[in-house]
Amino acid sequence: MKERCAREALQYIQDGMIIGLGGGSTIAHLARFVKESGKQVQIVTPSQETEALCVELGLPLLPLRQVAHVDIAFDGCDEADRRLYALKSGGGIHVREKLIANMADTYMLLIDDSKLSDTLQFRVPVVLELLEDSCGYVKRRVEELGGKFTFKHGDGKYGALMSDHGNVLADAEFTQVEDPKKLNHALKSIAGVIDTSLLTREVSAILVVSASGFSLLKKEN
């Protein structure tokens, strides 16, 4: 399913484009298909794993700090809904992912139909990147919003996981969220929170693969 979705996404890439490639296995398939296709593109990525794969494949990479505009960016997610809201939980690279999403004319998620629902279910936590000094305060505010705050931890690592920027990563678990946009605004308004892994305005298209074919959800202008 992931390979099929990645191959279908290839049609949206044209020669001469600057494209964004996020993280995860579907995006890894897409990178390989870009190489096989011979399309002449330049790539920006928020992911160290995707960066390493592009180097291995010989795909041309641009430093993100030198780029102001991206033609199209592709990414995965853990959940998405038909309003084009999405939730990412695993990678902890959402700050740069959202930066690329805002740079891009089109920010397209590649998912299978098991990840799509009418409204987000919040089966996974919202990831927060926050300043270390703000941890106690952010925990209190998340709990006031009805969430459960826990630091992200990695196997064999003492203490909380840190982002590539040297900031703390934490999970905020919520249930029965009626308005994801309102929740995202409330979380981002907490002093010390740099950004969240909840996307409520960035996604412009979702390519959904199922056993029967593909569908494309697009933001209405």
C-alpha positions as CSV (number, residue, x, y, z in Angstrom):
1,M,0.0,0.0,0.0
2,K,2.8,2.4,0.9
3,E,4.7,1.6,-2.3
4,R,1.5,2.1,-4.4
5,C,0.8,5.4,-2.7
6,A,4.4,6.6,-3.3
7,R,4.3,5.6,-6.9
8,E,1.0,7.4,-7.5
9,A,2.5,10.6,-5.9
10,L,5.3,10.6,-8.5
11,Q,2.9,12.1,-11.1
12,Y,2.7,15.3,-9.1
13,I,6.5,15.9,-9.5
14,Q,7.8,17.8,-12.5
15,D,11.3,18.5,-13.7
16,G,12.8,21.6,-12.2
17,M,10.9,21.5,-9.0
18,I,12.1,22.0,-5.5
19,I,10.3,19.3,-3.5
20,G,10.0,18.5,0.2
21,L,10.3,15.0,1.4
22,G,9.3,14.3,5.0
23,G,10.1,11.2,7.1
24,G,8.9,7.6,7.2
25,S,8.7,4.5,5.0
26,T,6.3,5.9,2.4
27,I,8.5,8.9,1.8
28,A,11.5,6.6,1.5
29,H,9.7,4.7,-1.3
30,L,9.0,8.0,-3.0
31,A,12.6,9.0,-2.9
32,R,13.6,5.8,-4.6
33,F,10.9,6.3,-7.2
34,V,12.2,9.8,-7.9
35,K,15.6,8.5,-8.4
36,E,14.4,5.7,-10.7
37,S,12.3,8.1,-12.7
38,G,15.2,10.4,-13.6
39,K,13.2,13.5,-12.7
40,Q,15.5,16.5,-12.3
41,V,14.5,17.9,-8.9
42,Q,16.2,19.4,-5.8
43,I,15.1,18.2,-2.4
44,V,14.7,19.7,1.1
45,T,13.9,17.5,4.0
46,P,13.3,17.8,7.8
47,S,14.4,14.2,8.4
48,Q,17.9,13.0,9.0
49,E,16.9,9.5,7.8
50,T,15.5,10.9,4.5
51,E,18.6,13.1,4.1
52,A,20.8,10.1,4.5
53,L,18.7,8.1,2.0
54,C,18.9,10.9,-0.6
55,V,22.7,11.1,-0.2
56,E,22.8,7.3,-0.7
57,L,20.7,7.6,-3.8
58,G,22.6,10.6,-5.2
59,L,19.6,12.9,-5.1
60,P,20.5,16.6,-4.9
61,L,19.8,18.2,-1.5
62,L,19.4,21.8,-0.6
63,P,20.1,23.2,2.9
64,L,16.7,24.2,4.3
65,R,18.1,27.5,5.6
66,Q,18.9,28.6,2.0
67,V,15.4,27.9,0.6
68,A,12.4,30.3,0.7
69,H,10.0,28.4,-1.6
70,V,9.1,24.8,-2.2
71,D,6.9,23.7,-5.2
72,I,5.4,20.6,-3.5
73,A,6.1,18.7,-0.3
74,F,5.1,15.2,0.6
75,D,4.8,13.7,4.1
76,G,3.1,11.0,6.1
77,C,1.0,11.2,9.3
78,D,-0.6,9.0,11.9
79,E,-4.1,10.2,11.4
80,A,-6.0,12.5,9.0
81,D,-9.5,13.6,8.5
82,R,-11.7,14.9,5.7
83,R,-11.3,18.5,6.8
84,L,-7.6,18.0,6.0
85,Y,-6.6,18.1,9.7
86,A,-3.8,15.7,10.6
87,L,-1.8,14.5,13.5
88,K,1.8,13.3,13.5
89,S,3.3,11.6,16.6
90,G,6.4,9.6,16.0
91,G,9.3,11.6,14.6
92,G,9.6,14.7,16.7
93,I,10.6,16.8,13.6
94,H,7.3,18.6,13.3
95,V,8.8,22.1,13.6
96,R,10.8,21.7,10.4
97,E,8.0,19.7,8.8
98,K,5.6,22.6,9.4
99,L,8.2,25.1,8.1
100,I,8.5,23.2,4.8
101,A,4.7,22.9,4.7
102,N,4.4,26.6,4.8
103,M,7.1,27.1,2.2
104,A,5.3,24.8,-0.2
105,D,2.7,25.7,-2.8
106,T,1.2,22.2,-2.1
107,Y,1.7,20.2,1.0
108,M,0.4,16.6,0.3
109,L,0.1,13.8,2.8
110,L,0.4,10.2,1.6
111,I,-1.7,7.8,3.6
112,D,-3.7,4.5,3.4
113,D,-7.4,4.6,4.1
114,S,-7.0,3.1,7.6
115,K,-5.6,6.4,8.8
116,L,-8.5,8.5,7.4
117,S,-11.6,9.3,9.4
118,D,-14.3,12.0,9.2
119,T,-12.9,13.7,12.3
120,L,-9.5,13.1,14.1
121,Q,-9.7,10.4,16.7
122,F,-6.5,11.4,18.6
123,R,-5.5,7.8,18.9
124,V,-1.9,9.1,19.2
125,P,-0.7,12.0,21.3
126,V,0.1,15.5,20.2
127,V,3.8,16.0,20.3
128,L,5.1,19.3,21.7
129,E,8.5,20.8,21.2
130,L,9.2,23.1,24.1
131,L,11.9,25.0,25.9
132,E,13.4,23.0,28.7
133,D,12.8,25.8,31.3
134,S,9.1,25.8,30.5
135,C,8.5,22.1,31.2
136,G,6.7,22.5,34.6
137,Y,4.6,25.4,33.3
138,V,3.6,23.6,30.1
139,K,2.7,20.4,32.0
140,R,0.4,22.4,34.2
141,R,-1.3,24.2,31.2
142,V,-1.7,20.9,29.3
143,E,-3.4,19.4,32.3
144,E,-5.7,22.4,32.6
145,L,-6.7,21.8,29.0
146,G,-7.7,18.2,29.9
147,G,-4.6,16.5,28.6
148,K,-2.0,14.1,30.0
149,F,1.6,15.4,29.7
150,T,4.5,13.0,29.5
151,F,8.1,13.4,28.4
152,K,9.1,11.5,25.3
153,H,11.8,8.9,26.1
154,G,14.0,6.8,23.8
155,D,15.4,3.3,24.4
156,G,18.5,3.4,26.5
157,K,18.5,7.1,26.9
158,Y,18.4,8.8,30.3
159,G,15.9,11.7,30.5
160,A,13.6,13.2,28.0
161,L,14.2,13.0,24.2
162,M,15.4,16.2,22.7
163,S,14.7,17.6,19.2
164,D,17.3,18.3,16.6
165,H,17.2,21.9,17.9
166,G,18.0,20.9,21.4
167,N,14.5,21.4,22.8
168,V,12.5,19.0,24.9
169,L,9.9,16.7,23.2
170,A,6.8,15.8,25.2
171,D,3.5,14.0,24.5
172,A,0.1,15.5,25.2
173,E,-2.7,12.9,25.2
174,F,-6.3,14.1,24.7
175,T,-9.6,12.3,24.3
176,Q,-12.9,13.5,22.8
177,V,-11.4,16.6,21.2
178,E,-14.3,18.5,19.6
179,D,-12.3,21.3,17.9
180,P,-8.7,20.4,16.9
181,K,-8.1,23.9,15.6
182,K,-9.1,25.4,18.9
183,L,-6.9,22.9,20.8
184,N,-3.9,23.6,18.5
185,H,-4.3,27.3,19.1
186,A,-4.5,26.8,22.8
187,L,-1.4,24.6,22.9
188,K,0.7,26.9,20.7
189,S,-0.4,29.9,22.9
190,I,1.3,28.3,25.9
191,A,4.6,30.2,26.7
192,G,7.5,27.9,26.0
193,V,5.8,25.8,23.4
194,I,7.6,26.1,20.1
195,D,5.1,24.1,18.0
196,T,2.9,21.1,18.0
197,S,2.5,18.0,15.7
198,L,-1.2,18.8,15.1
199,L,-1.8,20.3,11.6
200,T,-5.0,22.3,11.2
201,R,-4.1,24.7,8.3
202,E,-1.0,23.4,6.5
203,V,-2.3,20.4,4.6
204,S,-3.5,21.3,1.1
205,A,-4.1,17.7,-0.2
206,I,-4.2,14.1,1.0
207,L,-3.6,11.2,-1.4
208,V,-5.4,8.2,0.0
209,V,-4.6,4.7,-1.1
210,S,-7.0,1.8,-0.6
211,A,-7.4,-1.8,-1.8
212,S,-9.7,-0.4,-4.6
213,G,-7.6,2.5,-5.8
214,F,-6.8,6.1,-4.9
215,S,-8.6,9.2,-3.9
216,L,-7.4,12.8,-3.6
217,L,-8.8,15.1,-1.0
218,K,-8.0,18.8,-1.8
219,K,-8.5,22.0,0.2
220,E,-11.2,24.1,-1.1
221,N,-10.1,27.6,-2.1
